[in-house]
Amino acid sequence: MLTIQYDLEKNLYDAIKKSNVMMVLWDTKGNIVDLSNYINNFVEASRNSILSEYWENNILPYKSSLNEDVNSFENEFIIKSNDKIINVFCTNQIIYDEYKNVKFILTIGMDITKAKKYEKSINTSSHHKSFENEIRYALKHEQFSINYQPQVDVKTGKLVGMEALIRWFHPSKGFISPSKFIPIAEETGLISEIDDYVIRTACKQNKLWQDLGYYPIPVSVNISALQFQNPNLIKNIKDALTESCLEPKWLKIEITESTAIKNFKHSTEILKQLNDLGIKISLDDFGTGYSSLNYLTKLPIDSLKIDKSFIDEISTNNRDRAITNTVIELAHTLNLDVIAEGVEKNDQLEILSSQNCDIIQGFLFSKPLSADNFENLLNKVSYIN
């Protein structure tokens, strides 16, 4: 059994020698390479680049998040140096080290076929951990920014709102889509920090535009399912409003239908508190969940947002057209406004207008804009032609 102690003054090489392990590497073509000749150089480089005292102060133990079938997996440590991270997975069967750009698999009493079976899931976990660290760094060093997508009144063509959307421009990787980093942020809990950042930034920016004399419009901010369960949610939102001096009526909180229904009692209580503050509430992605009319009548909300999936083929799909028409009629019966997102074509707009949809959002009018570009838009009369 290979054990790496918390007392890392015993170097890695001694630990490996005592374990009598077999060390193998898979190259980029999937071939097995014997690393017997490389182990000394690898360990020597590790010993020289990272002092044991530094190791002791920078070990971060946590439970593995690998598949359940890796039954022997016990602990993982991240050992940080000045310019690299070595992931060391400790177990009685397998250890995975990532050093520079070389991936090592050390197996104890395990045949090569079984060891290789685990390599993919371990590599994925390592990638996620690396990405998680980059997200943390981005939050700390202000690599994120907020774009604002206009929301337009269907009847008048006037700008009546905006949605705050997070963007990440990595210094070396360029633009990273939210679809890439949001799922990892949700898995690791970092989504709460991201939500807080978006709320605070959006409130400050909206207040700034109002102070500059622009016609006031509400800014919509999405709240994740995890953040919605945060006991400090109401306090965090109050703090954002206080710090920015933005009146609550100019902030709209969006939660997904599935989030609202999952814990209905909790959702109702939280939404009522937000409503009591004067904050508007919108039910996002409506139509993709399992809301009943009974639920809908009891939620303290102000608007419904029809999911983009129903808008995409509204001009060619009779079913989608019937669904949007029913949702709009239902919402109006309950005195709710309806927002259609993902509107990209004139024929979609024409149908939504004939169905008395209230507000549209989508590339037909504008893509999400940087704060500077949105300010340019505020300088213009915003009409649909």
N, C-alpha and C positions, 0 to 999 in steps of 0.2 A: 504494500500500500504506500502510495506516494503522499507525503504530507509536507506542506509548506507552512512553517510556524509563523505566528504573528511576530515573533522575534526574528526578524529577517537578517540579523547579523550573520547567520549561517547562510552562506551564499547558495545560489540556485544550483550551481554545479554539484555541490556536496549532496543536496537533496536528491538530485537526479541520479547520482551514482549509487546512493543507498537504496534506491527503489528498484534497481535492475530493470529499467524500462527499455522498451524498444522505441526508437524515434524515427518517424517517417514523415515525408513531405509529399503532397500532391502538387505537381507543377501545373501550368496553365492548360496542358493537354490531358490532364487526368492521369498522368503516369506517376508511379510510385518511385520516389528517390530516397536512397539510403542516406541518412544525415549523420552517420557516425563520424564522418570526417569534419562535419561542420559544428558539432556540439560545443567543442572547446572554444572556437572563435565566437560563437553566439553568446555563451555564458561570460566569456572574458569581456566582450563588448558591453554586456549588461552590467557587469560588476564595475567597469570603469565609468560608465555614463551615469549611474544612479547610486548615490551613497546610501548605505543601509539606514542612516539616520533619516534621510529624506523619505525613504520607503515607509518607515514607521509612522511618519507624520501625514502620509498621503494615501494610505490604504483605505479603500472604500468597500467594505464587505456588504453584500446583499444577496438575497435568494435568487436562484436562477429562474428565468422565465421561459426556459426551453419546454419542448413538448413533454407531456407526462410520461411518455414511454422511455425517456431517459431517466430511469429509476435511480441510478446511482449518482446522479448529479447532485452535489451538495452545496458548494459555495463558489462564489466568484469574487475575485479581487481585481481592482484596477490599480496598477502601480504606475504613477505618473512621473515622468522626468521633465526636463526643461522643454524638450521639443518632440516628445512622443508619448504614447500611452501603450503599455504592455498589458494586455488582458490575460490573466492567469486563472484558468478554471481548475479547481481542485476537487478531485474525487478519487474513489478507489479504482476507477476504471480508465478515466480519460482526462487529459489535461490539454488545453488549447492555448497556445501562446501566439500573439501577433507582435512581431518585432520588426520595425521598419516596414518593408513590404513583403516580408517572408512569413508564410503561415506554417506553423509547426503543429503536428499532431503527435502526442506521446501516448502510447497505449501500454497498459499493463495486463498481460494475460488475455489480450483481446485479439482476435484474428483481424486481418486487414480488411476483410469485407465488412465486418460489423463496424469497425472504426470508421470506414469511409461513409457508411450509412448515416452517421451522426454529423459528418463534416458540414453538410449543407445547413442544417439547423443551427449549428454553432456559429457558422460564418454569418448567418442572418442575424443572430443575436448580437454578434460583435459589431455588425454594421449599424444596427439600431442604437447600440450604446454610443458609437462614434457620432451618429447623427444627433442623439440626445445631447451629447456634450456640445455640439455645434449650436443647437438651439439655445442652450443655456448661455453660451458665449454671445450669441446674437442678441439675446435679451439684455445682457449686461452691457454690451457695447453698442447698443442702439442701431443694430443693422436692420431692424424692422421699420416699416413705415406704413402709413394708412392711405389708401385710395378711397375715393368717394364716388359712388355711382348715383346719378340723378334719378329721381322719381318724379313722374310727370302726370298732371291731371289729364285724363283722357278727353274730357269735354272742352276744356279751355286751353290745353297745351302748355299751361304754366308749370314752372318748377315748384313742386310742393314738398319735396323731401329729398333725402339722400341716405344711402346705406354706407356705413364704414366697413371697409374690407382690408384685412391685413395683407401686406406684401413683404417679401424677403428678397433683397438683392444681396447675394453673397459676394464678398470681395473677390473671390477667385472663381466661384462656380456660376456667377451671374444670377439671373432670376430663378428662384426655386418656387415651384407651384405650391399653393396651399394644400393641394391634394397629396403632395409628397410629405410635408412636414406636420400637417394638422393631425393625421392619424397617429403618428409617433408621439406628438405632444399629448394627445388624449390618453395613450397607453401609459405614459410616464407621469401624468399629472401636471405637466407643464402647461397644459391648456388653460388652467386657471390663471397663471401668470400672464399668458397671452391675452386672455379676456380682460384682465385688469388693465393691461397696457392699452388695449383698444378703447375701452370705456374712457379712461382718463384722457387719452390723446384726442378722441373724438369730441369730448365735452370741451376741452380747452380750445380746439380749433373752431368749433361752432360758436363759442362765446367770442373768440377773436373776430370772426366775420361779422358778428352782430355789432361789436364795438366799432368796427370799421364802417358801419352804416348800411350794410347789406340787409335786404329784407329777410327777416328771421324765418327759418324753416327747421323742422325737426331732423335730427340725425338718428338713424336706426343702427343698433348694435346687436349682433348675435351673441347669445349666451349659451355656452356648451352645456350638455347634460351634467357633466361633472361640476362645473361652476354653479349650476342651478341647485346642487345639493350642498354647496359650501355654506356653512352656518354664518359666515361673514359676508355673504353676498350683499345683503341690504346695506350693511355698514360701508362696504367698499364702494357701492354706488353713491351713497350719501356723501362719502368723502370726495369722490370724483366731482360731484356737483358743487360741493362747498369750495374745493380748491379752484375750480374753474369759474365759479360764480354764475354758472349756467342755470337758468330756471328749469325746473323739472319737466315742464310741458314741452320743452324743446329736445327732450331725449325720449327715444322709443326703444324698448327692449323687445327683441325677437327671440322666441323659443320655438323649437320644433314641436309639431303635433305629438310626436311619439314621446318627447320629454315631458310634455304637459300631462299626458294620460298615464304615464308609467306609475307615478305616485300622485294620484289625483288630489288627495287631501292636502299633501304637502304643496303641490303646485298651486292650488287654490289659495292657500294661506300666503305664500310668497307673492303671488300676483296681486292679491288684495293689498298687501303692504306697499307694493310698488305703485298701485293705483292710488292709494291714499296719499302718497307723496306727490301725486300729480303727473307721474310718468305714464306714457302711453304703452300699451302692450299689443304686440302683433303675433299671431300664431303662424309660424313659418312652415313651409313645405306641406301645406294643407292638401289632403287628398291621398297622401302616401301612407298615413297611419290608419288607425282603427277607431276614430272618434265616432261616438254616437251623438244623436241630437241632444240627448239628455246631458252628456258631458259638455257639449258646446254651449248650452244655455246657462250652465253654472260657472263657466270660466270667466273671470273678470277681464275680458279682452276688448280691444277697440277695433281690430282689423284682422282679416285673414289674408294670407299670402298664398296664392295658388302656385303649386310647384311647377317648375319649368317643364317637367316631363309631360304635362297636359297641354302646354302651350306649343311645344315643338311641332306637333302634327295637327293642330286645331283646324287648319284650313283643309285638310284632306281626310281626317279621321272623324267620322260622325260621332263615335263614342266619346272621344275627348271633347268635342264641341258640346255634346250634351252634358258632360260632367261639369265643364266650366260654367255653362248656363245655369245648371242646378245649384252649384256652389254660390254663384253670384246672387241668385234669387233668395237662397237660404240666408246668406249673410245679411242682405238688405232687410229681410224679415226680422232679423235680430238686431237691426240698427248698427251693423258692422260695415266698415269700408272694406273694399276688396282691392288687393294689389296683385297684378299679374307680373311675374318675373320671367326673364328670358325672352322678351319680345324682340324679335330680330327682323321681322318682315312686315310690310304694309298690310298684307292680307290678314295677318294675325291681328294687327291693330284694328282693322275694319270689323272683324268678327267680334272682338272684345268690346268695341265701341257699341255695336248693335246689341250686345248683351248687357249694356250699362255697367261695364266694369269701371271702377273709379280711378285707379292709378295704374300706370305701367312703368316697368323698369326693364331695361335691356339695351342691347347694342343698336337697336333701331334709332334710339335717341342718342345714347352715349355709352361708351365703355366706361369702366371705373377710371377716375382721373386722379392724378396727384393733387395735393392741396393747392399748388400754384395754378394748375390748369383748371381746377374747379373754381378757383377765385376768378379766373378769366371768364368762366361761364356765368358767374354771378354778375359780371359786368354787362352781360347781354340780356336781351329779352328772350326768354326761353320758350319757344313755341315749336310744336310739331307742324311741319309743312306737308 
